[in-house]
Each structure stands twice: as structure tokens, then as C-alpha cells.
Amino acid sequence: VGCAVCHVPSLETGPSTNPLFHRRTVPLYSDLLLHAVGTGDGIGQASAAADEIRTPALWGLRFRRPLLHDGRAATVLDAIRAHGAEADLARRGFDGLAPDGRAALLAFLGSL
């Protein structure tokens, strides 16, 4: 539905003299970049504009509550519904799924 545009399933670490960190694949579900997705706090900070937020990693999502940077989302569904701006297309993609598709996606996110 488009979530993986920002919540990239995996990233690779860079070169390292330590083999534990050298070019390892990390299932982060983030691009670690700043995006305006309608959940910013209105405060510019360093390179982040007031409407931007860094894409949070979704690994470990099942252990976190509340969600979003300000804790306003009690559930994963609430967090998805709060997405707008750059993430509006992904939110609309989620909304356009059949009920079983939505349930499958929420179950997957609950497994992270």
C-alpha cells in the first residue's frame, strides 16, 4: 500500500572493521529520513523543519505504546490514520484494502 516507501523493510550497515557490524542487513522498517507526514510537532529542530518527523523504525513495534512522537496514537490503526502529507497515499492505500487485507497488514505490524 506504500508504507515501505518510508518504512523500508531493511537497510545495510556500512563498512566496519568489526565483522559484527560490517555490511549487515538490519530489518529496521525505516529509511531514517525526515518526512512531512502530518504528525510533526511544529517545532523546528536542527535539520528538521517544524512539520517533519524522522521515520521511526517499526521493529519492536509490538512492544511500544503509545505511538507517534507525541504519544497521541493508542493503537497502530490510530497511528496509520494520523498519517497525511507525504504519507497520505499510503494511508489511502491502507484505507482502500479489503477488511481481510487490513487485518493481515495489522497482524504483520503486530508481529514486528
C-alpha positions, 0 to 999 in steps of 0.5 A: 500500500506504500508504507515501505516507501518510508518504512523500508523493510531493511537497510545495510550497515556500512563498512566496519572493521568489526565483522559484527557490524560490517555490511549487515542487513538490519530489518529496521522498517525505516529509511531514517529520513525526515518526512512531512507526514502530518504528525510533526510537532511544529517545532523546528529542530536542527535539520528538521523543519517544524512539520517533519518527523524522522521515520521511526523504525517499526521493529519492536513495534509490538512492544511500544505504546503509545505511538507517534512522537507525541504519544497521541496514537493508542493503537497502530490503526490510530497511528496509520490514520494520523498519517497525511502529507507525504504519507497520505497515499499510503494511508489511502492505500491502507484505507482502500484494502479489503477488511481481510487485507487490513487485518493481515497488514495489522497482524504483520505490524503486530508481529514486528 
